Amino acid sequence: MKKSILILFMLMTILQIAACRKETDPVKAFENGDYETAFILWMPLAEKGDANAQNYLGIIYYLGFGVQRDYKKAVEWYERAAKAGHSDAQRNYADMIHFGRGVKKSNKEAYKWYFAASQQGNIKATRQIGVLAASGNLSPNQQMYAKIEANEYILDEDKRFMSHDTYIDKK
C-alpha cells in the first residue's frame, strides 16, 4: 500500500512539474496557442535579425495574438523580414501595402513585394500578382519597374527579373 502511494505521489509530482514547464520552442508555443510565450521567445531573435522570427512577430501583431493588435508594428516586422529576403514576410508585407493596413496603400509597391515572394516560390504571392495585373491599376511599364526593384530582395540571382533595362550600363 505504501509503495503504491509513493508511486502515485511521484507520478503526480512529475506531471505537475511537466505542466509547469514553459515551452522553449517559439513555433511549438505558437502552434499550441501560447502566443505570449511565443512572442517572448521570438522577440530577442527578431531583434538580432532572425527573419523568420520577425515574420512571426508581424503575424502576432497583425492578428493580435497575445498582444494588442497593431498593424503598424506588424508592418515594421514584416518589412524587416521582407528586406532580408523572407518570402512569406514579403507576401505578408505586400498584403499590408495592397490593402493599406498600417501603411499607405500602393499597388505598385505591393506588386514589387508580391513579385519578390513569388520568384522565391510563394504560391499565394503568385496569385496576387495576377490579381493586381488584371485589376488594370498598373501599367505594364509600372509592373516591369516593380519587378526590377524587387530584384534587390530576391536571394537567388537566377530568379531575378531580367529585362532590357537591367542590361543597360548606367554610367
Summary of the structure (lengths in Angstrom):
residues: 171
radius of gyration: 22.3
end to end distance: 90.3
largest distance: 90.3
contacts: 525
relative contact order: 0.08
helix: 73%
strand: 0%
